[in-house]
Amino acid sequence: MHILQGAPAGQRARVPRLRRLLARGGEAARCVVDSLLGSYAQILFSESRLVGAVLLLSTATVPALFAGGAAAVLLAAGLVLLLGFDRCGLRAGLYGYNALLLGLGSASLLRPGLPALALAAVAVLFSVLVTVMLQRVFNRGLNLPVLTLPFLASYYLLLGAARVLLLERLPAASPAPWLQAWIPWPEAVLYLRSLGAIFFMPRVDSGLLFLLALALYSRLALALSLLGFGFALGLLRLVDVAWDGILPIVVGFNFILVAVAVGRVWFPAGPTSLALALAALLVSALLTLGLLPVMVRVGLPLLILPFNITVLCLLYVMHFARPGLTPTLSRPDPGQRQGARS
């Protein structure tokens, strides 16, 4: 006999309603988890949840930053669900990866407190709005991805607001010297710290986990990251910069991302994509050298600006090239293209 037989009609009617609510809640929870892992995976232009999970683990080497990044993605996901934006884009992490970088950046910069948390939350919400706006403009009008422009705009505003509010800043993160001491090659240490610095963690342990995610994503991407870093080393030796500062790390991760994006993501693997990656690295070197004194004068960090300008300019120009040289990606963002693993 059914357990509800003989129960009042109103009680029987509430059971299907409760089931529907539970089903909707479960779907929303899965959507949020997918968004969290997808946002991490998007940093490597991937949709793989395994890649996203390893990258998430890499941020756990600094618990405060891990919490800041995860909270930012969850806040962004809540806003997207509230406003009814595209759930497929939310699951893929397209609305969350800029918020993720912003959460990591604010957690590494500002000492925790109510004003700092409120400022970071507003900046995260702003980054979501900028992401939606730029996706509509770039994807429909220019056939370009937004990359991390929303993060840059939001983070620069956060820096300015923090100065006005006189918020206390945190000291630089420790580079995990206990692990660094086991690596005898300074070039390898700088490479790993450059990978970790993409998540505002210029640490060897974070960089090792990032390296694992890169290898899981694509062997070609791993090789291209080494090519990009090799160019960065050449530039650093040319300008005679000390390796113990932050500039070599910033140059390193910009060049790594440029090489991977151009050589692996937007163009078919082959001699043409390799030549374009080399050309993009030269352009990135020019932008780095040219922008650095300007950014120092205005008091803003270089961050990932050379990568954004280089890749967007190249993709836009190559849309007008002869067939065979045009970018293969015509969808809104890298996460909406699941490329073949190489």
Secondary structure as UniProt FT lines:
FT   TURN            3..6
FT   HELIX           9..42
FT   TURN            43..45
FT   HELIX           49..59
FT   TURN            60..61
FT   HELIX           63..83
FT   HELIX           87..92
FT   TURN            93..96
FT   HELIX           97..109
FT   HELIX           114..134
FT   HELIX           135..142
FT   TURN            147..148
FT   HELIX           149..164
FT   TURN            165..166
FT   HELIX           177..180
FT   TURN            181..182
FT   HELIX           186..197
FT   TURN            198..200
FT   HELIX           204..217
FT   HELIX           219..239
FT   TURN            243..244
FT   HELIX           247..260
FT   HELIX           261..265
FT   TURN            269..270
FT   HELIX           271..298
FT   TURN            303..304
FT   HELIX           305..318
FT   TURN            319..320
FT   TURN            323..324
FT   HELIX           334..336
//
